Amino acid sequence: MKPGMPESGSKPSGTVLAFDFGEKRIGVAVGEWQLLQAHPLTTLHGEANAERFTAIAALIEEWQPASLVVGRPLSLDGTAHAMTARCTRFANQLRGRFGLDVEYAEERLSSVEAAERLRDAGTARRNARQHLDAIAAQLILQGHFAGFAEQGIDHLSPRPEHPDDREDDTHH
C-alpha cells in the first residue's frame, strides 16, 4: 500500500493540496476527498526555496490539508528524467517540513491539457500563462482522485469467478 493511502475498504477524507512543480513556478490546486473534485488555487512564482516554502506553509495553514499530492513527470514511455528527480526531492522536502503524507500522481501532458482548456475557454494567451500551472495542478489532482475512485469501484465490484468455480448444468 502506498504511504498516505487508506486501508483497503476505507475512504480517505479531508482536504488535499496538489502541486505542479516547476523550476520557475509551482501550480497549486485544492480538492476534497469527499467530493472527489479539484480546483485551481494559485501559482507560486520565484525560484528561491525560502520564498516557495513560506508560501506553501501559508497555504497549508489556511487549508489544513490531510495530505499533499505532487505531480511526477515521466517521459511518454514512462521513464524518469531530470525533472522527475527534482519533483521527488520537492515531495521529500514537503514531507519533511510539514509532516504530511505526500503522494505522487501522474502528470504527463498536464500542462499541455491545461493550455488546451484555457484556449478552448477563450482565455487570451497573455492571461492564460498566469493560470496555466494552477490548472495543471488541478488536472493532476483530478486524475489522482479519478484513479482512486476507479480503484475503489474495482475493489467494490464482484470479481469474475474462476471457470472451475461456476456451476455448469452440462456437468450435472
RAQUIKA-V45837 format. One record per helix or strand of 3 or more residues. SS is the DSSP state (h for helix, s for strand). FROM is the first residue (numbers start at 0). TO is the last residue. Records with the same first field share a line. If there is no record, write none. Layout:
SS: FROM-TO / FROM-TO
//
This chain:
s: 14-20 / 24-31 / 36-44 / 66-71 / 100-105
h: 48-62 / 81-97 / 109-119 / 124-155 / 162-164 / 168-170
//
